[in-house]
């Protein structure tokens, strides 16, 4: 289903059962998997790859160089960037072209969630089942199952595949909701951003 107000350029690939809602723009060369939802005003740049069963909420901007794996949730107004040193003109005043651009690759792995209003800087990996809190600015890689928050985003704990915070039980972490257990190092043993 592609809403009549959405613009899906020729050469974009949209998977079976994917819904592209009002005022979305999907550029040529973008690949979107099966059973995804692109809510109001989502922008998907050329070359972006989005897996199956992903949900991108209103006004998400996904710029080229970003790959989003299966089952990822992206909250409203999230922005994925792709250039660490953006400029419109060179020091001599000439406009910069694509040959001057140094795009970095960003990967959001399976099952991750990115909260509303977060900004994801370029060249990073957000791990499997990780959770980025709303309004965070992610400037470093996020480990699997990590909960990060703030500006810059810092490791605050770990989350279960079901999305709930994990608690420590001896050497292991566990989820009080679904009783899954995990073996992650204590936060103090990881390098903090």
C-alpha positions as CSV (number, residue, x, y, z in Angstrom):
1,X,0.0,0.0,0.0
2,X,1.5,3.3,-1.1
3,X,-0.6,6.4,-0.2
4,X,-1.3,8.7,-3.2
5,X,0.6,11.6,-1.5
6,X,3.8,9.5,-1.1
7,X,6.6,9.8,-3.6
8,X,8.3,6.5,-4.4
9,X,10.8,7.2,-7.1
10,X,11.3,4.7,-10.0
11,X,14.1,2.2,-9.0
12,X,13.1,2.1,-5.4
13,X,12.2,-1.4,-4.1
14,X,9.2,-1.8,-1.8
15,X,8.6,-5.3,-0.3
16,X,5.3,-7.2,0.0
17,X,2.9,-5.9,2.5
18,X,4.8,-2.7,3.2
19,X,2.8,0.4,3.9
20,X,4.1,3.8,2.8
21,X,1.9,6.5,4.3
22,X,1.1,10.2,3.7
23,X,3.9,12.4,2.3
24,X,6.7,9.9,2.5
25,X,9.6,10.1,0.0
26,X,11.5,7.0,-1.0
27,X,14.4,7.7,-3.3
28,X,15.5,5.6,-6.3
29,X,17.9,2.8,-5.2
30,X,16.4,2.5,-1.7
31,X,15.4,-1.1,-0.7
32,X,12.6,-1.6,1.8
33,X,11.7,-5.1,2.9
34,X,8.4,-6.9,3.5
35,X,5.7,-5.9,6.0
36,X,7.3,-2.5,7.0
37,X,5.5,0.6,8.0
38,X,6.7,4.0,6.9
39,X,4.5,6.5,8.8
40,X,3.7,10.1,7.8
41,X,6.5,12.1,6.3
42,X,9.3,9.5,6.4
43,X,12.3,10.2,4.1
44,X,14.4,7.3,2.8
45,X,17.4,8.4,0.8
46,X,19.0,6.6,-2.2
47,X,20.9,3.5,-1.4
48,X,19.3,3.0,2.1
49,X,18.5,-0.6,2.9
50,X,15.7,-1.4,5.4
51,X,14.9,-5.0,6.3
52,X,11.6,-6.8,6.9
53,X,9.0,-5.9,9.6
54,X,10.5,-2.5,10.5
55,X,8.5,0.4,11.8
56,X,9.6,4.0,11.1
57,X,7.4,6.5,12.8
58,X,6.4,10.0,11.6
59,X,9.1,12.3,10.1
60,X,12.1,9.9,10.4
61,X,15.0,10.8,8.1
62,X,17.2,8.0,6.9
63,X,20.1,9.3,4.8
64,X,22.2,7.2,2.4
65,X,24.8,5.0,3.9
66,X,22.3,3.6,6.5
67,X,21.3,-0.1,6.7
68,X,18.5,-1.1,9.0
69,X,18.1,-4.8,9.6
70,X,14.9,-6.8,10.3
71,X,12.5,-5.9,13.1
72,X,13.9,-2.4,14.0
73,X,11.6,0.2,15.5
74,X,12.5,3.9,14.8
75,X,10.6,6.5,16.8
76,X,9.2,9.8,15.5
77,X,11.6,12.5,14.3
78,X,14.7,10.3,14.5
79,X,17.6,11.5,12.2
80,X,20.3,9.3,10.8
81,X,23.3,11.4,9.6
82,X,26.0,10.3,7.2
83,X,28.8,12.9,7.1
84,X,31.1,13.8,10.1
85,X,32.4,17.0,8.4
86,X,29.5,18.5,6.5
87,X,30.0,21.7,4.5
88,X,28.0,23.3,1.7
89,X,31.1,25.2,0.3
90,X,34.9,24.8,0.2
91,X,37.1,27.4,2.0
92,X,37.6,29.0,-1.4
93,X,33.8,29.5,-1.8
94,X,33.1,27.0,-4.5
95,X,30.1,24.7,-4.0
96,X,31.0,21.2,-2.9
97,X,29.9,18.3,-5.0
98,X,29.6,14.5,-4.4
99,X,33.3,14.1,-5.0
100,X,34.0,16.1,-1.9
101,X,31.6,14.1,0.3
102,X,32.8,11.4,2.6
103,X,29.8,9.4,3.5
104,X,30.1,6.9,6.4
105,X,28.1,3.7,6.8
106,X,25.7,3.2,9.7
107,X,24.2,-0.2,10.7
108,X,21.2,-0.7,13.0
109,X,21.1,-4.4,13.8
110,X,18.1,-6.8,14.2
111,X,15.5,-5.9,16.8
112,X,17.0,-2.6,17.9
113,X,14.8,0.3,19.0
114,X,15.6,4.0,18.5
115,X,13.5,6.4,20.6
116,X,11.8,9.6,19.4
117,X,13.9,12.5,18.5
118,X,17.3,10.7,18.7
119,X,20.1,11.7,16.4
120,X,22.4,8.9,15.2
121,X,25.8,10.2,14.1
122,X,27.5,8.6,11.1
123,X,29.7,5.5,10.9
124,X,28.2,3.7,13.9
125,X,26.6,0.3,14.7
126,X,23.6,0.0,17.0
127,X,23.7,-3.6,18.2
128,X,21.0,-6.3,18.2
129,X,18.1,-5.7,20.5
130,X,19.7,-2.5,21.8
131,X,17.6,0.5,22.9
132,X,18.4,4.1,22.3
133,X,16.4,6.4,24.7
134,X,14.3,9.3,23.3
135,X,16.3,12.5,22.5
136,X,19.6,10.8,22.7
137,X,22.6,11.8,20.6
138,X,24.4,8.6,19.7
139,X,28.1,9.3,19.0
140,X,29.6,5.8,19.6
141,X,28.7,2.2,18.8
142,X,26.0,0.7,20.9
143,X,26.5,-2.9,22.1
144,X,23.9,-5.6,21.8
145,X,21.1,-5.3,24.3
146,X,22.5,-2.0,25.6
147,X,20.3,0.8,26.9
148,X,21.9,4.1,26.1
149,X,20.6,7.6,26.9
150,X,21.7,11.2,26.9
151,X,23.8,13.7,25.0
152,X,26.2,12.1,24.3
153,X,24.4,8.8,24.8
154,X,25.9,6.7,27.6
155,X,25.4,3.1,28.6
156,X,22.8,3.0,31.3
157,X,22.1,-0.7,31.5
158,X,20.9,-3.6,29.4
159,X,17.5,-4.6,28.0
160,X,15.9,-7.9,27.2
161,X,14.7,-8.9,23.7
162,X,11.2,-8.1,25.0
163,X,12.3,-4.5,25.7
164,X,12.3,-4.5,29.5
165,X,15.3,-3.5,31.6
166,X,17.5,-6.4,32.9
167,X,18.4,-6.8,36.5
168,X,21.5,-8.6,38.0
169,X,21.1,-12.0,39.6
170,X,24.5,-13.1,40.7
171,X,26.7,-13.3,37.7
172,X,23.8,-13.1,35.2
173,X,21.3,-10.6,34.2
174,X,17.6,-11.5,34.0
175,X,14.3,-10.2,32.9
176,X,11.6,-10.1,35.5
177,X,8.9,-10.0,32.8
178,X,9.8,-13.0,30.7
179,X,12.6,-14.7,32.8
180,X,15.2,-14.8,30.1
181,X,18.8,-14.6,31.3
182,X,21.9,-13.0,29.8
183,X,25.6,-12.9,30.5
184,X,26.8,-9.3,29.9
185,X,29.7,-7.6,31.7
186,X,28.9,-5.1,34.4
187,X,28.6,-1.6,33.1
188,X,31.8,-0.4,34.9
189,X,33.8,-3.0,32.9
190,X,32.9,-1.5,29.6
191,X,34.4,1.6,28.2
192,X,31.9,4.4,28.7
193,X,31.3,6.8,25.8
